[in-house]
């Protein structure tokens, strides 16, 4: 069993060592089928086919505005990787987590989110993932993987801007731009309505047009913000034993700290 080093409170991942025992928290992961495609057919098709895709499997970089769904897609790929018997690594600006594969020689998929927000320590950790990925590929190509018990490491990442514009160290920025890149389009009003309806249906909420119109005319079009608001509204409605209505939404907002 490998041990970890701690550098200024951040875990350092040595080459070919994959133990990152932090916690993502109780966030519910949604799958690719829960994503409202909008104008992102090419990207969704690529993710659904991965790893049976033409061209490079890794790295892949997804960029788009806040609330476009980057985190949703990366988290969905955790579920996909694990279902294929792969290991998975999650790294973002706040935390990191690993799911070991049952077979230590199976591939691992590393997901790096919020690339534009990574601290110096987390940039170092992300760069080490690229070094490990290259080292594992070199071992595999030479046939030494039979002795190493380390499988291939693939990398997918996401950020708010194209990889060339990321405010990160030069060597990490270069590596994030090595592979395939996708621009993620934000949803239009119809797409936002469809996404909110889908999430409400998944939660068993009857979300009427009056509530939807109120949300979309008074709040940010950031889908992440709207989903968070819907989550709070769901919990408030359950606590109050009431259905979701505009008056209930106004009551909840009035009670929240400003």
TAKAVEN-V555291 format. One record per residue. N is the residue number from 1. RES is the residue in three letters. PSI is psi in degrees with one decimal (999 if undefined). OMEGA is omega in radians with two decimals (* if undefined). D_FIRST is the distance of its C-alpha to the first C-alpha in Angstrom with 1 decimal. Layout:
N_RES_PSI_OMEGA_D_FIRST ; N_RES_PSI_OMEGA_D_FIRST
//
This chain:
1_UNK_130.1_3.13_0.0 ; 2_UNK_151.0_3.08_3.8 ; 3_UNK_166.4_-3.11_6.6 ; 4_UNK_150.3_2.99_10.0 ; 5_UNK_148.3_3.06_13.4 ; 6_UNK_126.4_-3.13_16.5 ; 7_UNK_108.6_-3.13_19.7 ; 8_UNK_42.1_3.09_22.9 ; 9_UNK_-0.3_3.14_21.3 ; 10_UNK_139.3_-3.13_19.6 ; 11_UNK_134.3_3.11_16.0 ; 12_UNK_129.2_-3.09_15.5 ; 13_UNK_104.8_3.10_13.6 ; 14_UNK_158.7_3.12_12.9 ; 15_UNK_131.8_3.12_14.0 ; 16_UNK_23.9_3.04_11.8 ; 17_UNK_124.7_-3.02_9.1 ; 18_UNK_73.0_3.00_9.8 ; 19_UNK_111.6_-3.10_8.9 ; 20_UNK_78.3_-2.93_12.3 ; 21_UNK_59.6_2.99_12.9 ; 22_UNK_174.9_-2.97_16.7 ; 23_UNK_131.5_3.05_19.5 ; 24_UNK_-18.7_-3.09_22.3 ; 25_UNK_-174.3_-2.98_24.6 ; 26_UNK_19.2_-3.10_27.0 ; 27_UNK_133.9_3.09_28.4 ; 28_UNK_126.5_3.12_29.7 ; 29_UNK_130.3_3.06_28.8 ; 30_UNK_148.5_-3.07_31.9 ; 31_UNK_179.2_3.11_32.0 ; 32_UNK_-32.4_-3.13_33.9 ; 33_UNK_-16.5_3.11_36.8 ; 34_UNK_-5.4_-3.09_37.2 ; 35_UNK_129.0_3.07_37.8 ; 36_UNK_117.1_-2.92_41.5 ; 37_UNK_-44.7_-3.07_41.9 ; 38_UNK_-126.4_-3.13_44.9 ; 39_UNK_24.2_-3.04_45.3 ; 40_UNK_35.4_-3.10_41.7 ; 41_UNK_-44.6_-3.08_42.2 ; 42_UNK_-45.5_-3.14_40.8 ; 43_UNK_-46.2_-3.12_37.5 ; 44_UNK_-38.3_3.10_37.1 ; 45_UNK_-41.8_-3.13_38.0 ; 46_UNK_-45.0_-3.12_35.4 ; 47_UNK_-39.2_-3.14_32.6 ; 48_UNK_-31.2_-3.13_33.8 ; 49_UNK_-20.9_-3.07_33.8 ; 50_UNK_135.6_0.12_30.4 ; 51_UNK_8.4_3.12_28.8 ; 52_UNK_63.9_-3.13_32.1 ; 53_UNK_155.8_3.05_33.9 ; 54_UNK_148.8_-3.12_36.0 ; 55_UNK_-169.6_-3.07_34.9 ; 56_UNK_138.6_3.04_31.5 ; 57_UNK_-24.4_-2.96_28.8 ; 58_UNK_141.5_-0.08_27.0 ; 59_UNK_159.7_3.01_27.4 ; 60_UNK_138.1_-3.09_29.9 ; 61_UNK_129.4_-3.14_31.4 ; 62_UNK_128.3_3.12_33.6 ; 63_UNK_149.3_-3.14_35.9 ; 64_UNK_173.8_-3.08_38.6 ; 65_UNK_162.3_3.06_40.2 ; 66_UNK_136.0_3.11_38.7 ; 67_UNK_1.1_-3.12_39.0 ; 68_UNK_-21.5_3.09_39.2 ; 69_UNK_16.7_-3.11_36.1 ; 70_UNK_-47.7_-3.12_33.3 ; 71_UNK_-40.6_3.10_30.8 ; 72_UNK_-48.9_-3.08_32.0 ; 73_UNK_-42.9_3.13_31.5 ; 74_UNK_-42.0_3.12_28.0 ; 75_UNK_-36.2_3.10_26.9 ; 76_UNK_-30.6_-3.14_28.7 ; 77_UNK_-20.0_2.99_26.6 ; 78_UNK_-50.6_-3.14_23.4 ; 79_UNK_-42.2_-3.12_25.1 ; 80_UNK_-44.8_-3.13_26.3 ; 81_UNK_-46.7_-3.11_22.9 ; 82_UNK_-37.7_3.13_21.4 ; 83_UNK_-22.7_3.12_24.6 ; 84_UNK_3.0_-3.12_24.1 ; 85_UNK_9.6_3.11_20.6 ; 86_UNK_161.1_2.87_19.1 ; 87_UNK_167.2_3.12_16.3 ; 88_UNK_145.5_3.07_17.8 ; 89_UNK_133.4_3.08_17.3 ; 90_UNK_128.3_3.11_20.1 ; 91_UNK_127.0_2.99_21.2 ; 92_UNK_-165.0_-3.05_24.6 ; 93_UNK_-20.6_-3.08_26.5 ; 94_UNK_-34.7_-2.93_25.3 ; 95_UNK_179.8_3.07_21.7 ; 96_UNK_153.5_-3.04_18.8 ; 97_UNK_151.2_3.07_16.8 ; 98_UNK_141.0_2.99_14.6 ; 99_UNK_113.6_-3.12_15.1 ; 100_UNK_142.8_2.98_12.7 ; 101_UNK_150.5_3.10_14.7 ; 102_UNK_-36.4_3.09_14.9 ; 103_UNK_114.4_-3.08_14.8 ; 104_UNK_-16.0_3.12_11.9 ; 105_UNK_1.4_3.11_14.8 ; 106_UNK_155.1_3.09_17.0 ; 107_UNK_161.2_3.05_18.3 ; 108_UNK_140.5_3.06_17.4 ; 109_UNK_120.6_3.09_20.2 ; 110_UNK_128.5_3.13_20.0 ; 111_UNK_120.8_-3.12_23.0 ; 112_UNK_112.0_-3.08_24.2 ; 113_UNK_161.8_3.07_27.2 ; 114_UNK_44.9_-3.05_29.8 ; 115_UNK_-32.9_-3.11_29.3 ; 116_UNK_-11.6_-3.10_32.5 ; 117_UNK_1.8_-3.06_31.1 ; 118_UNK_132.5_3.05_27.7 ; 119_UNK_171.0_3.11_27.5 ; 120_UNK_-39.4_3.14_26.8 ; 121_UNK_-42.1_-3.14_23.2 ; 122_UNK_-27.8_2.99_22.7 ; 123_UNK_-39.8_3.10_24.6 ; 124_UNK_-42.5_3.11_22.2 ; 125_UNK_-43.1_3.10_19.3 ; 126_UNK_-41.8_3.12_21.4 ; 127_UNK_-39.9_3.11_22.3 ; 128_UNK_-32.6_3.07_18.7 ; 129_UNK_-40.3_3.08_18.4 ; 130_UNK_-39.9_3.11_21.5 ; 131_UNK_-43.9_3.13_20.1 ; 132_UNK_-40.6_3.13_17.0 ; 133_UNK_-46.0_3.13_19.5 ; 134_UNK_-38.8_-3.13_21.7 ; 135_UNK_-42.6_3.12_19.1 ; 136_UNK_-38.7_3.11_17.9 ; 137_UNK_-38.9_3.12_21.6 ; 138_UNK_-41.3_3.09_22.5 ; 139_UNK_-42.3_-3.14_20.0 ; 140_UNK_-43.8_-3.12_21.4 ; 141_UNK_-30.8_-3.12_24.9 ; 142_UNK_-7.1_-3.12_24.4 ; 143_UNK_-1.5_-3.10_23.0 ; 144_UNK_-10.5_-3.13_19.8 ; 145_UNK_-22.1_3.13_17.8 ; 146_UNK_-21.4_-3.12_18.3 ; 147_UNK_-11.1_-2.95_15.8 ; 148_UNK_-22.1_-3.04_13.3 ; 149_UNK_28.9_3.10_12.2 ; 150_UNK_122.3_3.13_12.9 ; 151_UNK_179.1_3.11_16.0 ; 152_UNK_150.6_3.12_18.7 ; 153_UNK_116.4_3.10_18.6 ; 154_UNK_152.1_-3.08_22.0 ; 155_UNK_130.4_2.93_23.3 ; 156_UNK_142.5_-3.09_26.1 ; 157_UNK_164.8_3.14_27.5 ; 158_UNK_149.8_3.11_30.6 ; 159_UNK_174.5_-3.06_32.9 ; 160_UNK_-15.9_-3.08_36.4 ; 161_UNK_163.9_3.05_37.8 ; 162_UNK_152.0_-3.05_37.6 ; 163_UNK_-34.9_-3.10_34.7 ; 164_UNK_-21.8_-3.10_37.2 ; 165_UNK_4.3_-3.10_38.2 ; 166_UNK_136.7_3.11_34.9 ; 167_UNK_61.6_-3.12_34.8 ; 168_UNK_171.7_3.13_31.5 ; 169_UNK_148.6_-2.99_30.7 ; 170_UNK_-41.8_-3.08_32.4 ; 171_UNK_-32.3_3.08_29.4 ; 172_UNK_-43.1_3.13_27.8 ; 173_UNK_-43.1_3.14_31.3 ; 174_UNK_-44.5_-3.10_31.9 ; 175_UNK_-34.8_3.09_28.8 ; 176_UNK_-23.8_3.14_29.4 ; 177_UNK_6.2_-3.09_32.8 ; 178_UNK_-36.1_-2.95_31.8 ; 179_UNK_-145.0_-3.12_31.9 ; 180_UNK_146.2_-3.12_34.0 ; 181_UNK_140.1_3.13_35.4 ; 182_UNK_133.2_2.99_37.1 ; 183_UNK_121.6_-3.09_39.5 ; 184_UNK_119.3_-3.14_39.3 ; 185_UNK_137.5_3.08_42.8 ; 186_UNK_157.3_-3.14_43.4 ; 187_UNK_145.8_2.97_45.2 ; 188_UNK_-176.5_-3.09_49.0 ; 189_UNK_-41.4_3.13_50.7 ; 190_UNK_-39.9_3.12_50.8 ; 191_UNK_-40.9_3.10_47.1 ; 192_UNK_-42.5_3.10_46.3 ; 193_UNK_-43.4_-3.14_48.5 ; 194_UNK_-41.4_-3.14_46.8 ; 195_UNK_-43.2_-3.14_43.3 ; 196_UNK_-39.4_3.08_44.5 ; 197_UNK_-42.2_-3.13_46.3 ; 198_UNK_-46.7_-3.13_43.3 ; 199_UNK_-39.5_3.10_41.0 ; 200_UNK_-41.8_3.11_43.8 ; 201_UNK_-38.7_3.12_44.3 ; 202_UNK_-31.2_-3.13_40.6 ; 203_UNK_-7.0_-3.09_41.0 ; 204_UNK_25.3_3.13_44.4 ; 205_UNK_135.1_2.99_46.3 ; 206_UNK_101.2_-3.05_49.9 ; 207_UNK_102.6_-3.08_50.0 ; 208_UNK_165.9_-3.13_53.6 ; 209_UNK_-31.9_-3.14_55.1 ; 210_UNK_-43.4_3.12_56.4 ; 211_UNK_-43.8_3.13_52.9 ; 212_UNK_-46.4_3.13_51.6 ; 213_UNK_-40.0_3.12_54.5 ; 214_UNK_-44.8_-3.13_54.0 ; 215_UNK_-45.1_-3.01_50.4 ; 216_UNK_-19.6_3.13_51.1 ; 217_UNK_-16.0_-3.05_54.2 ; 218_UNK_-9.2_-3.04_52.9 ; 219_UNK_167.6_-3.12_49.3 ; 220_UNK_147.0_3.07_47.0 ; 221_UNK_5.4_3.09_46.4 ; 222_UNK_114.0_-3.07_42.7 ; 223_UNK_-34.5_3.10_41.3 ; 224_UNK_-42.5_3.10_38.2 ; 225_UNK_-45.6_-3.12_40.7 ; 226_UNK_-38.5_3.10_42.8 ; 227_UNK_-38.7_3.09_40.0 ; 228_UNK_-39.8_3.10_39.0 ; 229_UNK_-40.6_3.10_42.6 ; 230_UNK_-38.2_3.11_42.8 ; 231_UNK_-44.7_3.12_39.8 ; 232_UNK_-39.6_3.13_41.5 ; 233_UNK_-39.1_3.10_44.7 ; 234_UNK_-47.9_-3.12_43.3 ; 235_UNK_-37.4_3.13_41.8 ; 236_UNK_-41.9_3.13_45.1 ; 237_UNK_-39.8_3.10_47.2 ; 238_UNK_-42.4_-3.13_45.3 ; 239_UNK_-33.6_-3.12_45.7 ; 240_UNK_-7.4_-3.10_49.4 ; 241_UNK_45.7_-3.13_50.0 ; 242_UNK_159.0_3.07_51.7 ; 243_UNK_161.7_-3.11_51.6 ; 244_UNK_118.7_3.11_50.6 ; 245_UNK_168.5_3.07_53.7 ; 246_UNK_-44.8_3.08_54.6 ; 247_UNK_-37.9_3.11_56.0 ; 248_UNK_-41.5_3.10_52.7 ; 249_UNK_-44.8_3.13_50.8 ; 250_UNK_-39.5_3.12_53.2 ; 251_UNK_-43.2_3.14_52.9 ; 252_UNK_-46.0_-3.11_49.0 ; 253_UNK_-35.3_3.14_49.3 ; 254_UNK_-27.9_-3.12_51.9 ; 255_UNK_-15.2_-3.12_49.7 ; 256_UNK_145.4_3.10_46.7 ; 257_UNK_144.1_-3.12_46.4 ; 258_UNK_999_*_47.7
//
